[in-house]
Structures are given as C-alpha cells and as structure tokens.
C-alpha cells in the first residue's frame, strides 16, 4: 500500500499578508485528511496540515485508508477505529502486518501517540509542525539506538 495525500485544490480568498494566521478557502480534497475544524470555521491553519499528517501516519502504520467504506460502521473511519484499538490496549492488532516485523513495541507506541496527537479533533490540542519534527527525530534516534529490526 502507498499512502499519499493529493488533489488538494485551495481557492484562497483575501490577502496573502504574512501576519494572517489562517486562510479562508473552498477546499476540494481527499476524504479523511481534512481538518474537522475546517467544516465549522472554513479556515485552514498550519495545524490543519498537522491533522493531515497525523492521518497519514495512521494510514502508514495501519495499512488502511482514512475512510474504508466497505468496513462495518464501527470500523469505517480509520482514525476512530485505530484510537479505539489503542485505547483497548490492542495497538499491535491494528498495525499493518508488514510494519509489525519492523517496529518494536515502544517505537510503535511512540509513533501512534504522535499520530493521535496530530489528529486531535481540535487545533489547540495538536502540536505545531516544529514539535512534530522534533518528536519524529527523537523517535528515529531511539529506533537507531535500539538497533533496527527486520
């Protein structure tokens, strides 16, 4: 499976003033990646990108698309399904079998925690992209220190 985020067409309204913290848009994009707060505010912010990145991480780790229409209603939205599995202590049960051989438990948990932080329903609960990068770098260093598996 190849995870990808594509086909985002933003029609920007208003000035491109660097002091602005968000843009108002008409968005066309891939279902499941779009910041849920956009549906209420019609504004995209840098934290909207963080949300999309969180969904991408979950997609990579689970091997599932953000929305699986052929699944049962409880399993249809991958974010909800994955969070429920994680909350039940069944993180390994949601991971793509190809990833299970590569990631040890602690690295997997750190990656999932980061993904869920990024995909928090409200922007204020998400880290900024700089913090995400720092966490990814720390996870990478941990992975290298432990010795790669697989």
Backbone as a chain_set.jsonl record, in Angstrom:
{"seq": "XXXXXXXXXXXXXXXXXXXXXXXXXXXXXXXXXXXXXXXXXXXXXXXXXXXXXXXXXXXXXXXXXXXXXXXXXXXXXXXXXXXXXXXXXXXXXXXXXXXXXXXXXXXXXXXXXXXXXXXXXXXXXXXXXXXXXXXXXXXXXXXXXXXXXX", "coords": {"N": [[0.842, -1.186, 0.0], [0.489, 2.231, -0.742], [0.722, 5.193, 0.871], [-0.736, 8.351, 0.361], [-1.147, 11.859, -0.011], [-3.09, 13.855, -1.844], [-4.374, 15.938, -4.528], [-5.356, 18.334, -3.429], [-7.018, 21.258, -3.748], [-6.793, 24.506, -3.242], [-8.672, 27.401, -3.032], [-7.831, 30.491, -2.549], [-8.98, 33.161, -0.581], [-8.889, 36.583, -0.085], [-6.157, 38.602, 1.265], [-2.625, 37.872, 1.013], [-1.23, 38.38, 3.291], [1.471, 38.189, 5.493], [1.055, 38.313, 8.181], [-1.292, 37.098, 8.757], [-2.995, 34.374, 10.31], [-4.402, 32.314, 9.313], [-6.141, 30.995, 6.436], [-8.995, 31.614, 4.412], [-10.928, 29.339, 2.655], [-12.073, 27.464, -0.229], [-12.317, 24.174, -0.341], [-11.208, 21.3, -2.04], [-10.63, 17.975, -1.684], [-8.94, 14.955, -0.63], [-10.939, 12.628, 0.986], [-11.077, 12.32, 4.473], [-8.583, 13.316, 5.213], [-8.893, 15.963, 5.789], [-8.91, 18.649, 8.058], [-11.077, 18.487, 10.77], [-12.081, 20.782, 11.994], [-12.223, 22.578, 9.973], [-14.675, 22.252, 8.75], [-16.356, 23.614, 10.411], [-15.28, 26.195, 10.675], [-14.334, 27.011, 8.194], [-11.714, 27.668, 7.709], [-8.294, 27.23, 7.134], [-5.348, 26.357, 8.839], [-1.868, 26.276, 9.878], [-2.026, 24.156, 11.677], [-3.943, 22.608, 10.534], [-2.569, 21.251, 8.578], [-0.997, 19.698, 10.238], [-2.929, 17.994, 11.301], [-3.65, 16.548, 8.957], [-1.209, 15.293, 8.501], [-1.078, 13.638, 10.748], [-3.154, 11.86, 10.143], [-2.056, 10.691, 7.876], [0.166, 9.376, 9.044], [-1.217, 7.472, 10.606], [-2.422, 6.057, 8.559], [-0.17, 4.942, 7.295], [0.863, 3.334, 9.383], [-1.249, 1.549, 9.915], [-1.948, 0.486, 7.48], [-4.28, 1.022, 6.247], [-6.777, 2.917, 4.481], [-7.869, 6.333, 5.113], [-10.686, 6.439, 5.225], [-12.701, 3.687, 5.096], [-14.936, 2.465, 3.212], [-16.126, -0.033, 2.812], [-16.004, -1.349, 5.178], [-17.426, -2.276, 8.409], [-19.745, -0.064, 10.134], [-18.541, 0.652, 12.632], [-15.872, 0.364, 12.104], [-15.302, 1.903, 9.946], [-14.254, 4.61, 9.785], [-10.97, 5.129, 9.903], [-9.325, 6.498, 11.786], [-10.95, 6.662, 14.138], [-11.402, 3.921, 14.602], [-8.738, 3.016, 14.95], [-7.953, 4.501, 17.207], [-9.698, 3.474, 19.115], [-8.848, 0.784, 19.252], [-6.249, 1.235, 20.189], [-6.806, 2.448, 22.652], [-7.99, 0.314, 23.933], [-5.804, -1.169, 24.46], [-4.761, -2.663, 22.408], [-2.779, -2.157, 20.418], [-0.967, -3.503, 18.705], [-2.733, -5.096, 17.284], [-3.84, -3.473, 15.366], [-1.937, -2.752, 13.602], [-0.372, -2.654, 10.423], [0.515, -5.725, 9.01], [3.012, -5.849, 7.71], [4.428, -3.851, 8.968], [4.628, -4.754, 11.562], [6.768, -6.488, 11.821], [8.918, -4.813, 11.675], [8.848, -2.735, 13.553], [9.53, -2.257, 16.979], [7.743, -2.654, 20.098], [7.838, -0.315, 21.766], [8.667, 1.779, 20.047], [6.603, 1.68, 18.182], [4.43, 2.435, 19.846], [5.162, 5.075, 20.465], [5.065, 6.236, 17.915], [2.343, 5.925, 17.303], [1.187, 7.427, 19.387], [2.132, 9.978, 18.686], [0.863, 10.257, 16.188], [-1.858, 10.277, 16.987], [-1.86, 12.569, 18.588], [-1.366, 14.508, 16.627], [-3.677, 14.204, 15.1], [-5.677, 15.183, 16.685], [-8.994, 16.272, 17.531], [-9.425, 19.035, 17.907], [-7.75, 22.042, 17.062], [-6.185, 23.388, 18.988], [-5.307, 21.354, 20.601], [-3.395, 20.041, 19.179], [0.062, 19.455, 18.34], [2.509, 21.85, 17.09], [4.01, 21.944, 13.787], [6.759, 22.056, 14.005], [7.27, 20.946, 16.533], [6.314, 18.397, 15.987], [8.193, 17.52, 14.095], [10.465, 17.495, 15.747], [9.723, 15.498, 17.578], [9.521, 13.309, 15.84], [12.189, 13.105, 15.049], [13.385, 12.43, 17.504], [12.172, 9.948, 17.95], [13.216, 8.549, 15.794], [15.947, 8.558, 16.48], [15.85, 7.004, 18.78], [15.009, 4.595, 17.66], [17.25, 3.984, 16.079], [19.199, 3.724, 18.072], [18.327, 1.455, 19.423], [18.747, -0.466, 17.598], [18.025, -1.601, 14.434], [15.216, -3.564, 13.452], [14.156, -6.389, 11.535]], "CA": [[0.0, 0.0, 0.0], [1.204, 3.503, -0.766], [-0.044, 6.305, 1.443], [-0.478, 9.604, -0.338], [-2.074, 12.97, 0.148], [-3.048, 14.5, -3.152], [-5.597, 16.537, -5.047], [-5.879, 19.428, -2.627], [-7.099, 22.49, -4.512], [-7.218, 25.585, -2.361], [-9.003, 28.682, -3.649], [-7.593, 31.436, -1.465], [-9.753, 34.388, -0.582], [-8.275, 37.586, 0.773], [-4.758, 38.939, 1.013], [-1.607, 36.909, 1.413], [-0.495, 39.068, 4.342], [2.187, 37.218, 6.316], [0.58, 38.422, 9.562], [-2.502, 36.285, 8.897], [-2.735, 33.068, 10.906], [-5.19, 31.31, 8.616], [-6.719, 31.44, 5.174], [-10.344, 31.124, 4.151], [-10.783, 28.58, 1.42], [-13.014, 26.455, -0.706], [-11.386, 23.061, -0.432], [-11.519, 20.013, -2.642], [-9.51, 17.141, -1.284], [-9.13, 13.556, -0.326], [-11.76, 12.421, 2.177], [-10.404, 11.763, 5.634], [-7.388, 14.073, 5.58], [-9.231, 17.358, 6.053], [-9.09, 19.096, 9.44], [-12.51, 18.555, 11.071], [-12.473, 22.15, 12.355], [-12.493, 23.319, 8.742], [-16.113, 22.168, 8.47], [-17.029, 24.591, 11.261], [-14.716, 27.546, 10.538], [-13.917, 27.261, 6.801], [-10.372, 28.242, 7.745], [-7.174, 26.314, 7.272], [-4.201, 26.918, 9.545], [-0.787, 25.277, 9.895], [-2.458, 22.986, 12.453], [-4.709, 21.761, 9.611], [-1.562, 20.375, 7.978], [-0.612, 18.746, 11.284], [-4.003, 16.99, 11.324], [-3.492, 15.696, 7.772], [-0.016, 14.477, 8.719], [-1.462, 12.594, 11.699], [-3.939, 10.862, 9.409], [-1.094, 9.985, 7.032], [0.894, 8.439, 9.913], [-2.12, 6.368, 10.941], [-2.574, 5.277, 7.331], [1.066, 4.175, 7.106], [1.003, 2.33, 10.444], [-2.32, 0.543, 9.878], [-2.13, -0.071, 6.143], [-5.669, 1.287, 5.846], [-7.105, 4.271, 4.025], [-8.546, 7.089, 6.176], [-12.086, 6.019, 5.272], [-12.868, 2.371, 4.468], [-16.384, 2.379, 3.027], [-16.609, -1.419, 2.826], [-15.935, -1.868, 6.554], [-18.624, -2.05, 9.226], [-19.773, 1.33, 10.611], [-17.6, 0.863, 13.739], [-14.502, 0.317, 11.594], [-15.244, 2.656, 8.69], [-13.315, 5.736, 9.899], [-9.762, 4.501, 10.43], [-8.867, 7.195, 12.989], [-11.76, 6.21, 15.284], [-11.116, 2.502, 14.788], [-7.383, 2.877, 15.488], [-7.917, 5.038, 18.567], [-10.404, 2.513, 19.977], [-7.922, -0.344, 19.445], [-5.161, 1.741, 21.025], [-7.385, 2.667, 23.98], [-8.247, -1.02, 24.496], [-4.524, -1.842, 24.67], [-4.545, -3.578, 21.294], [-2.067, -1.43, 19.366], [-0.43, -4.461, 17.728], [-3.827, -5.628, 16.482], [-4.248, -2.565, 14.294], [-0.786, -2.41, 12.771], [-0.156, -3.358, 9.166], [1.419, -6.857, 9.256], [4.363, -5.541, 7.226], [5.072, -2.972, 9.949], [4.825, -5.473, 12.82], [8.095, -7.094, 11.837], [9.939, -3.771, 11.646], [8.778, -1.851, 14.717], [9.334, -2.854, 18.297], [6.551, -2.145, 20.79], [7.994, 1.054, 22.271], [8.689, 2.693, 18.895], [5.232, 1.68, 17.678], [3.594, 3.235, 20.746], [5.535, 6.486, 20.29], [4.549, 6.68, 16.615], [0.887, 6.035, 17.417], [0.881, 8.58, 20.244], [2.35, 11.177, 17.872], [-0.211, 10.316, 15.187], [-3.104, 10.681, 17.651], [-1.717, 13.987, 18.968], [-1.525, 15.3, 15.401], [-5.053, 14.079, 14.609], [-6.633, 15.623, 17.712], [-10.131, 16.928, 16.883], [-9.341, 20.499, 17.965], [-6.424, 22.565, 16.722], [-5.415, 23.745, 20.181], [-4.766, 20.137, 21.204], [-2.374, 19.481, 18.293], [1.368, 20.123, 18.368], [2.824, 22.518, 15.827], [4.809, 21.071, 12.933], [8.13, 22.019, 14.531], [7.269, 19.943, 17.606], [6.146, 17.095, 15.335], [9.506, 17.18, 13.554], [11.35, 17.164, 16.868], [9.317, 14.187, 18.098], [9.913, 12.303, 14.85], [13.643, 12.956, 15.128], [13.668, 11.699, 18.743], [11.755, 8.556, 17.722], [14.221, 7.985, 14.881], [17.172, 8.321, 17.241], [15.528, 5.857, 19.636], [14.985, 3.438, 16.768], [18.628, 3.67, 15.701], [19.905, 3.268, 19.278], [17.869, 0.096, 19.762], [19.127, -1.379, 16.527], [16.888, -1.869, 13.542], [14.713, -4.937, 13.36], [13.561, -6.704, 10.245]], "C": [[0.88, 1.239, 0.0], [0.301, 4.588, -0.219], [0.284, 7.559, 0.658], [-1.555, 10.619, 0.005], [-1.98, 13.741, -1.154], [-4.357, 15.204, -3.429], [-6.195, 17.573, -4.115], [-5.851, 20.679, -3.48], [-7.634, 23.582, -3.616], [-7.489, 26.836, -3.179], [-8.896, 29.72, -2.546], [-8.411, 32.699, -1.661], [-9.071, 35.374, 0.347], [-6.805, 37.758, 0.464], [-3.837, 37.824, 1.476], [-0.69, 37.543, 2.454], [0.163, 38.046, 5.261], [1.769, 37.274, 7.781], [-0.657, 37.556, 9.811], [-2.134, 34.915, 9.465], [-3.523, 31.961, 10.233], [-5.616, 31.873, 7.27], [-8.132, 30.889, 5.089], [-10.323, 30.495, 2.774], [-12.061, 27.867, 1.027], [-12.117, 25.266, -1.017], [-12.007, 21.882, -1.156], [-10.363, 19.119, -2.241], [-9.92, 15.722, -0.978], [-9.876, 13.4, 0.994], [-10.911, 11.807, 3.287], [-9.199, 12.543, 6.098], [-7.706, 15.482, 6.063], [-9.517, 17.612, 7.53], [-10.582, 19.208, 9.753], [-12.971, 19.958, 11.475], [-12.749, 22.998, 11.12], [-13.993, 23.336, 8.443], [-16.905, 23.188, 9.286], [-16.576, 26.013, 10.948], [-14.446, 27.963, 9.098], [-12.57, 27.964, 6.742], [-9.348, 27.13, 7.92], [-6.036, 27.047, 7.956], [-3.059, 25.916, 9.425], [-1.164, 24.017, 10.686], [-3.366, 22.075, 11.621], [-3.77, 20.778, 8.92], [-1.107, 19.314, 8.974], [-1.654, 17.627, 11.362], [-3.829, 16.015, 10.154], [-2.288, 14.774, 7.921], [-0.313, 13.343, 9.705], [-2.243, 11.479, 11.027], [-3.022, 10.039, 8.507], [-0.288, 8.979, 7.857], [0.033, 7.226, 10.263], [-2.319, 5.46, 9.729], [-1.352, 4.389, 7.101], [1.151, 3.035, 8.123], [-0.041, 1.219, 10.364], [-2.452, -0.148, 8.526], [-3.542, 0.118, 5.619], [-5.808, 2.717, 5.355], [-7.842, 4.994, 5.148], [-10.02, 6.735, 6.335], [-12.195, 4.731, 4.46], [-14.365, 2.102, 4.338], [-16.937, 0.958, 3.102], [-16.542, -2.057, 4.213], [-17.256, -1.612, 7.269], [-18.594, -0.608, 9.744], [-18.777, 1.614, 11.736], [-16.156, 0.945, 13.26], [-14.285, 1.217, 10.385], [-14.231, 3.799, 8.725], [-12.072, 5.219, 10.621], [-9.259, 5.18, 11.697], [-9.633, 6.71, 14.221], [-11.465, 4.75, 15.628], [-9.756, 2.307, 15.455], [-7.313, 3.377, 16.931], [-8.605, 4.079, 19.54], [-9.506, 1.316, 20.275], [-6.799, 0.051, 20.403], [-5.636, 1.87, 22.472], [-7.669, 1.339, 24.691], [-6.954, -1.787, 24.776], [-4.169, -2.823, 23.573], [-3.853, -2.877, 20.126], [-1.538, -2.378, 18.295], [-1.512, -4.988, 16.789], [-4.259, -4.728, 15.343], [-3.13, -2.295, 13.298], [-0.731, -3.287, 11.527], [0.832, -4.502, 9.432], [2.849, -6.609, 8.771], [5.133, -4.666, 8.211], [5.395, -3.719, 11.24], [6.221, -6.058, 12.927], [9.201, -6.057, 11.983], [9.99, -2.958, 12.935], [8.682, -2.629, 16.017], [8.213, -2.099, 19.006], [6.69, -0.682, 21.208], [7.995, 2.083, 21.138], [7.283, 2.804, 18.309], [4.344, 2.576, 18.537], [3.902, 4.724, 20.591], [4.991, 7.037, 18.973], [3.034, 6.858, 16.668], [0.487, 7.225, 18.279], [1.054, 9.883, 19.473], [1.227, 11.335, 16.848], [-1.516, 10.796, 15.815], [-3.039, 12.123, 18.146], [-1.973, 14.874, 17.755], [-2.981, 15.316, 14.929], [-6.09, 14.439, 15.672], [-7.758, 16.407, 17.043], [-10.076, 18.453, 16.907], [-7.901, 20.952, 17.769], [-5.57, 22.855, 17.941], [-4.78, 22.539, 20.851], [-3.683, 19.48, 20.355], [-1.041, 20.188, 18.501], [1.548, 20.931, 17.085], [3.795, 21.62, 15.051], [6.265, 21.0, 13.396], [8.235, 20.961, 15.624], [7.114, 18.537, 17.034], [7.487, 16.624, 14.782], [10.484, 16.77, 14.641], [11.01, 15.79, 17.448], [9.703, 13.069, 17.131], [11.413, 12.039, 14.913], [14.02, 12.147, 16.375], [13.289, 10.218, 18.597], [12.759, 7.855, 16.818], [15.498, 7.642, 15.634], [16.998, 7.12, 18.174], [15.598, 4.561, 18.831], [16.406, 3.008, 16.408], [19.432, 3.15, 16.891], [19.561, 1.815, 19.615], [18.361, -0.935, 18.753], [17.904, -1.734, 15.717], [16.518, -3.327, 13.588], [14.208, -5.163, 11.949], [14.561, -6.969, 9.181]], "O": [[1.907, 1.276, 0.678], [-0.758, 4.869, -0.778], [1.443, 7.806, 0.327], [-2.707, 10.276, 0.272], [-0.909, 14.223, -1.522], [-5.321, 15.086, -2.673], [-7.418, 17.682, -4.017], [-4.781, 21.122, -3.896], [-8.815, 23.578, -3.268], [-6.628, 27.282, -3.937], [-9.782, 29.815, -1.696], [-8.515, 33.23, -2.767], [-8.712, 35.014, 1.468], [-6.269, 37.152, -0.464], [-4.237, 36.945, 2.24], [0.507, 37.258, 2.48], [-0.504, 37.137, 5.755], [2.099, 36.368, 8.547], [-1.021, 37.313, 10.961], [-1.083, 34.363, 9.138], [-3.333, 30.787, 10.55], [-5.471, 33.065, 7.0], [-8.427, 29.823, 5.63], [-9.763, 31.06, 1.835], [-12.986, 27.693, 1.821], [-11.243, 25.36, -1.879], [-13.159, 21.514, -0.924], [-9.207, 19.49, -2.448], [-11.091, 15.352, -1.059], [-9.481, 13.981, 2.005], [-10.128, 10.887, 3.052], [-8.818, 12.447, 7.265], [-6.861, 16.125, 6.686], [-10.273, 16.876, 8.165], [-11.291, 19.95, 9.073], [-14.147, 20.284, 11.309], [-13.43, 24.02, 11.205], [-14.516, 24.33, 7.939], [-18.003, 23.58, 8.892], [-17.389, 26.937, 10.953], [-14.342, 29.157, 8.813], [-12.314, 28.759, 5.838], [-9.514, 26.222, 8.735], [-5.79, 28.222, 7.682], [-3.263, 24.812, 8.919], [-0.669, 22.93, 10.389], [-3.544, 20.905, 11.958], [-4.123, 19.619, 8.701], [-0.862, 18.168, 8.599], [-1.302, 16.453, 11.475], [-3.858, 14.799, 10.345], [-2.336, 13.612, 7.518], [0.15, 12.218, 9.516], [-2.026, 10.3, 11.305], [-3.193, 8.826, 8.387], [-0.081, 7.849, 7.416], [0.505, 6.09, 10.22], [-2.376, 4.238, 9.865], [-1.49, 3.216, 6.751], [1.475, 1.903, 7.764], [0.248, 0.073, 10.706], [-3.005, -1.245, 8.437], [-3.955, -0.543, 4.666], [-5.059, 3.607, 5.758], [-8.385, 4.347, 6.043], [-10.544, 6.731, 7.449], [-11.828, 4.692, 3.285], [-14.984, 1.569, 5.259], [-18.11, 0.773, 3.426], [-16.983, -3.193, 4.392], [-18.093, -0.838, 6.803], [-17.528, 0.006, 9.788], [-18.219, 2.711, 11.793], [-15.31, 1.531, 13.935], [-13.175, 1.276, 9.856], [-13.434, 3.946, 7.799], [-12.122, 4.908, 11.811], [-8.803, 4.491, 12.609], [-9.022, 6.382, 15.238], [-11.302, 4.395, 16.795], [-9.628, 1.534, 16.405], [-6.684, 2.744, 17.779], [-8.14, 3.897, 20.665], [-9.412, 0.881, 21.423], [-6.445, -0.704, 21.309], [-4.945, 1.45, 23.4], [-7.594, 1.261, 25.917], [-6.992, -2.915, 25.268], [-3.359, -3.725, 23.787], [-4.291, -2.989, 18.981], [-1.649, -2.089, 17.103], [-1.234, -5.291, 15.629], [-4.973, -5.171, 14.443], [-3.359, -1.673, 12.261], [-1.003, -4.486, 11.572], [1.886, -4.27, 10.024], [3.797, -7.114, 9.372], [6.361, -4.737, 8.276], [6.34, -3.356, 11.942], [6.79, -6.113, 14.017], [10.314, -6.399, 12.38], [11.066, -2.538, 13.36], [7.866, -3.541, 16.151], [7.792, -1.032, 18.559], [5.762, 0.105, 21.023], [7.385, 3.144, 21.265], [6.83, 3.899, 17.978], [3.586, 3.388, 18.006], [2.985, 5.546, 20.587], [4.514, 8.17, 18.92], [2.503, 7.833, 16.137], [-0.446, 7.953, 17.94], [0.229, 10.789, 19.586], [0.702, 12.434, 16.667], [-2.207, 11.634, 15.236], [-4.048, 12.827, 18.129], [-2.701, 15.863, 17.838], [-3.458, 16.329, 14.418], [-7.251, 14.043, 15.568], [-7.509, 17.136, 16.083], [-10.626, 19.1, 16.015], [-6.962, 20.32, 18.252], [-4.366, 22.599, 17.934], [-3.811, 22.687, 21.595], [-3.11, 18.469, 20.762], [-1.009, 21.381, 18.803], [0.827, 20.724, 16.109], [4.331, 20.656, 15.596], [6.927, 19.982, 13.194], [9.18, 20.172, 15.641], [7.716, 17.59, 17.541], [7.873, 15.471, 14.973], [11.241, 15.814, 14.477], [11.906, 15.011, 17.773], [10.16, 12.008, 17.555], [11.854, 10.892, 14.839], [14.884, 11.273, 16.305], [14.012, 9.342, 19.071], [13.111, 6.698, 17.052], [16.065, 6.565, 15.45], [17.916, 6.314, 18.327], [16.173, 3.566, 19.273], [16.728, 1.82, 16.427], [20.25, 2.242, 16.74], [20.424, 1.049, 20.044], [18.383, -2.133, 19.034], [16.871, -2.121, 16.263], [17.366, -4.207, 13.74], [13.869, -4.209, 11.249], [14.189, -7.248, 8.04]]}, "num_chains": 1, "name": "protein.A"}
